Amino acid sequence: MGVPVMMVLARLKKPATFSSVVFLPLFVCLFAAFSAAAGGEAKRRPNILFILTDNQAASLIGAYGNRDINTPNIDRLAAEGVKFTNAFAVNGMCSATRATLMTGLMPSQHGVHNWLDDAMLKQWPRDWSAVAEYRTLPWTLQESGYQTAMIGKWHLGQPWKPSIGYQHWVTFADGHTTDFWDNQVIDNQRQYRVRDRHIVDYFTDKAVEYLDDYQGDQPFYLQLNYDGPYVNPPTNMGPARNRFYSQYLEQDFKSFPESDFHPNLEQQEKDFKAQGQESAFLNKIIKMSRQMHGDQTTRANIASQNTLVDDGVGRVMEALRRNGLDENTLVVFSTDQGNFYGQHGLWTHTVITTPSNLYDTAMRVPLIFWHKGELAAGIEEAAMIGQYDIPRTLLDYVGLGKVPLQNSPGQSFVETLRGQQHRGREAVFFEQEETRGIRTQRFSYWKRLDGTGQPELYHLANDPQQQRNVIGDPQFARQVRQLDQQLVEFFQRYSDEQYDLWRGGVAKGSVARPETFQALYGEDWAPVTEVKPVYHP
């Protein structure tokens, strides 16, 4: 509109005529109306607040059936929004799932297959980001006029400066949390230690500050990555230091399973001892997990960390309302993946067993969409959703559905959100290094890389807790063949040979057991941290 307006203004320098006097006000009104409409269109594009928790199994939340742990604010989001009951992570480790949530790609496409080991931070290139070479959700939103902010846990490479399209940047240096109360943080251009607050409270404070300071010139995308409840030792082992811990000390935790410590973990302890590797990181985790198993103080700790996160969600939602942002903000609540807290006799992550496992406790994630006045309240949706679908859906929701996320298996489920059409998947797919899986409404089938373990099949209708592996039952032979074919075809399409561990590819950063792949592909096999060219269309 700039050139036509200048032409009109230039013409006005001439002596006024009847036509200019008559038509100028009309033009001004039409131009103002057009400008308002164009501006209004931009204003109607909603803000996005994406709250991502850390290791929070859906089964730890009241809205998903837990009666032992108080999560009233998350429960309210579910009651006022759309709650998905069959959303699944792509992997059981935080760096891998976070990479998928940024790119819409599978681990065998983006290359992050496990957590990025903090012990290697100093060895990585100073500006290394694990996903900078891909089009990402924040990059796309920033390019499209959004203010972008990341507050919380990063764990996708070096944390020292904003990455992949973020402008506002508050994080901390570590990925594996060893202390909720003593952390080095990177607050945009400043670095300092936070010792006076639980790190979850700190991130809440920073998110509230961001919303209070928001000017409204552009829509915002705020990614709030809580480093809680976490459910990992040492922070969740034994007594907790937070304001909700005491209320749970006498709690009868019926939601925490009573079972024997898993024999696979016991065998690993023996193997580590026989090999003289008792100081190995995984062996330390197994030993701490044994101490957590059935321990009342640990259960109270975990419950209190969940309630602390919930309290933060409530404070941030109140900041939205206080600043008049609640009616034009889509709020998404989810987690990177779940953790075990006694199920199957296991604790922590899917890699705790050898080979890795893909039980629902770890793979099913909470997923809630809330948008006041735009999405129906109190909807419980059973459609199957893969984590790779979330970036595609968010872009579609804000009118950017035609932007390509190259080679992503993701599909938009906006129509399902709006109740227009039930568009769940027939199956979702996930992978944990040497273990790959397909999950349907009726079955969970896992396949292992040759030489690393045997396949498993769980008939979910008869065995929802996945206690009985029926892979050898002849009555399921046809289903196994079908599921196996679907699994193979999916990864033939959605993997990149350089990062496909089943085809001799490598992983970025680290893997749980590098010796597994060295035995298959040679002693020189090792993870990589190569700096790739930053994405540009």
Secondary structure, 3 states (H helix, E strand, C coil): CHHHHHHHHHHHCCCCCHHHHHHHHHHHHHHHHHHHHHHHHHHHCCEEEEEEEECCCHHHCHHHCCCCCCCHHHHHHHHHCEEEEEEECCCCCHHHHHHHHHHCCCHHHHCCCCCCCHHHHHHCCCCCECCCCCCCHHHHHHHCCCEEEEEECCCCECCCCCCCCCCEEEEECCCCCCCCCCEEEEECCEEEEECCCCHHHHHHHHHHHHHHHCCCCCCEEEEEEEEEECCCCCCCCCCCCCCCHHHHCCCCCCCCCCCCCCHHHHHHHHHHHHCCCCCCHHHHHHHHHHHHCCCHHHHHHHHHHHHHHHHHHHHHHHHHHHCCCHHHEEEEEEECCCCEECHHHCEECHHHCCCCCCCHHHHEEEEEEECCCCCCCCEEEEEEEECCHHHHHHHHHCCCCCCCCCCCCCCCCHHHHCCCCCCCCCCEEEEECCEEEEECCCEEEEEECCCCCCCEEEECCCCCCCCCCCCCCHHHHHHHHHHHHHHHHHHHHCCCHHHCHHHCCCCECCCCCHHHHHHHHCCCCCCECCCCCCCCC
